[in-house]
């Protein structure tokens, strides 16, 4: 887990596009023993200013490509959920 943590920190420190950071926040940690975790042992939450920034990170970011390549042999399943904040957004 330590190597993955350091790679994630490196990933975050290189998350710039056109000189601006495109990841607003990134959190990761081991899931707690609980039936609701559905067998997942790691949870990651990342926040972006726009869907375009998230798409850039997911599809074009070199640091993210390296992180995915590193993690792939250890990953047995992935659940990804995209959502927009409906509680704190100013438009609702």
Secondary structure, 3 states (H helix, E strand, C coil): CHHHHHHHHHHHHCCEECCEECCCEEEEEECCCCHHHCCCCEEEEEECCCHHHHHHHHHCCHHHHHHHHHHHCCCCCCCCCCCCCCCCCCCC
